């Protein structure tokens, strides 16, 4: 596995991984201290990998920009995801801030 993005939640870690630096088989997994689980609600085929600075978490919340430009959010520490927007051009960074 090749990890390009990492973000810490209130009780675990989210990682964006693929099979290599040019892998088209990207996925987001959640590590809860015991096991890695693939996140639900994100596409099975992302046609790329979640790049650096495109995965963020803060307490219970997380956000990710997928390779095709779709933006997703999670309110449950990355266990499940909801799409916020489609095909947003040129997303370079995803950040969350308190408040």
C-alpha positions as CSV (number, residue, x, y, z in Angstrom):
1,X,0.0,0.0,0.0
2,X,1.1,3.5,-0.8
3,X,-0.2,6.2,1.5
4,X,-0.5,9.8,0.2
5,X,-2.9,11.4,2.8
6,X,-3.3,11.0,6.5
7,X,-5.7,12.7,9.0
8,X,-6.3,12.1,12.7
9,X,-9.9,12.0,14.0
10,X,-11.1,12.1,17.6
11,X,-10.6,8.3,18.0
12,X,-8.7,7.1,15.0
13,X,-6.8,7.8,11.8
14,X,-7.9,8.1,8.2
15,X,-5.6,7.3,5.3
16,X,-5.8,7.7,1.6
17,X,-4.0,4.8,-0.1
18,X,-3.4,3.2,-3.4
19,X,-1.2,0.4,-4.9
20,X,1.5,2.9,-5.9
21,X,2.4,6.5,-6.7
22,X,0.5,6.4,-10.0
23,X,-2.2,3.9,-8.8
24,X,-5.7,4.3,-10.1
25,X,-7.2,2.2,-7.3
26,X,-7.4,4.7,-4.5
27,X,-9.4,4.2,-1.3
28,X,-9.9,5.8,2.1
29,X,-9.5,3.6,5.2
30,X,-10.1,4.2,8.8
31,X,-7.9,2.8,11.6
32,X,-9.6,2.6,15.0
33,X,-6.6,1.2,16.9
34,X,-7.4,-2.4,16.1
35,X,-8.1,-2.7,12.4
36,X,-8.3,-0.8,9.1
37,X,-11.8,-0.6,7.6
38,X,-12.6,0.8,4.2
39,X,-14.8,3.9,4.5
40,X,-18.5,3.6,3.4
41,X,-20.1,6.1,1.1
42,X,-17.1,6.8,-1.1
43,X,-17.0,5.4,-4.7
44,X,-15.5,1.9,-5.1
45,X,-13.5,3.2,-8.0
46,X,-11.9,6.6,-7.6
47,X,-9.8,6.5,-10.8
48,X,-6.8,7.8,-8.9
49,X,-5.7,8.3,-5.3
50,X,-6.5,10.9,-2.7
51,X,-3.5,13.2,-2.8
52,X,-1.5,15.1,-0.2
53,X,-3.5,17.8,1.6
54,X,-6.8,16.5,0.2
55,X,-7.9,14.7,3.4
56,X,-8.6,16.5,6.7
57,X,-10.1,15.7,10.0
58,X,-11.1,17.6,13.2
59,X,-12.7,15.9,16.2
60,X,-15.7,14.0,14.8
61,X,-15.6,15.6,11.3
62,X,-13.6,14.8,8.2
63,X,-13.5,16.0,4.6
64,X,-11.9,14.6,1.4
65,X,-11.4,15.8,-2.2
66,X,-11.4,12.8,-4.5
67,X,-9.3,12.6,-7.7
68,X,-12.2,13.5,-9.9
69,X,-13.0,16.7,-7.9
70,X,-15.9,15.4,-5.8
71,X,-16.0,16.6,-2.2
72,X,-17.3,14.4,0.6
73,X,-17.8,15.0,4.3
74,X,-18.1,12.7,7.3
75,X,-19.8,13.6,10.6
76,X,-18.8,10.3,12.3
77,X,-15.0,10.3,12.2
78,X,-14.8,8.8,8.7
79,X,-17.1,5.8,9.2
80,X,-19.5,7.0,6.5
81,X,-19.4,9.8,3.9
82,X,-21.8,12.1,2.1
83,X,-21.1,13.9,-1.2
84,X,-21.1,17.7,-0.9
85,X,-20.2,18.7,-4.4
86,X,-19.3,17.2,-7.8
87,X,-16.4,17.9,-10.1
88,X,-15.0,20.9,-8.3
89,X,-12.0,22.0,-10.5
90,X,-8.4,22.1,-9.1
91,X,-8.9,21.4,-5.4
92,X,-5.4,21.7,-3.9
93,X,-6.1,21.7,-0.1
94,X,-8.8,20.6,2.2
95,X,-8.9,22.0,5.7
96,X,-11.3,22.1,8.7
97,X,-11.3,24.7,11.4
98,X,-13.0,24.8,14.8
99,X,-16.2,26.7,15.3
